[in-house]
Amino acid sequence: MNVLVVHAHPEPQSFCTALKNRAVEALENQGYGVTVSDLYAMKFDPVSGPADFGARKNPNYLVYALEQRQGQETGTLAPDIRAEIDKLMAADLLILNFPLYWFSVPAILKGWIDRVLISGLTYGGRRFYDRGGLTGKRAMLSLTCGGREHMLDANDSIHGRLTDMLKPLLQGTLAYTGMTVLPPYAAYHVPYVDDAVRAGYLADYAARLADLDALAPLSFPSLDDFDEQMRPLARRPNGE
């Protein structure tokens, strides 16, 4: 199995970086091939725009998704995008590793998503969810956050469930492009816990990665359950 870890933290000594390093170690010890895209170290450009295309279908008006398709078809995507796409397509498992910023990802990782998960290759038309372009691959989030676990573990928690907070990533990005999405791994209250707690997180994460095949994937829509207009094929009584 080949794994791509996309890491988004600016500090090499951070605990988020320690999670990335533990993932590489644990997966390589299992015999997996591991590639890391360390976005800050690479100085990855998160800003999408005209420079992403060596040639344009419409040089007078930029429709970004349409130009992504054109760039893929003609081989004229910017070299940094092409390099990341090649890593992604070679991977069986994608891990996005990041600190939680404002209920979401750092801007540099959002830019990676915007520029690399291109229209026409990873999604487009009716090619989404279980018919997306990345069907057959698995994906997982690993993240650090400042909040305590009880603040993110139930519907009535102050922030709600972590999986609900991460829905734009879990469903709107990973599942949407066809990937099978594994439950996220989170290390909580990281800036405030001691070294023993951090060591426990690293051990738990290694154990999680050693047992990937036993993880039950998260559930998302299947196009088989919807008609051509994307209406549900059958509704249960009383809207249930």
Beta strands, then each sheet from edge to edge (+ up, - down):
strand 1: 2-7
strand 2: 33-38
strand 3: 93-99
strand 4: 138-144
strand 5: 180-181
strand 6: 185-187
sheet 1: 2+ 1+ 3+ 4+ 5+
sheet 2: 2+ 1+ 3+ 4+ 6+
end
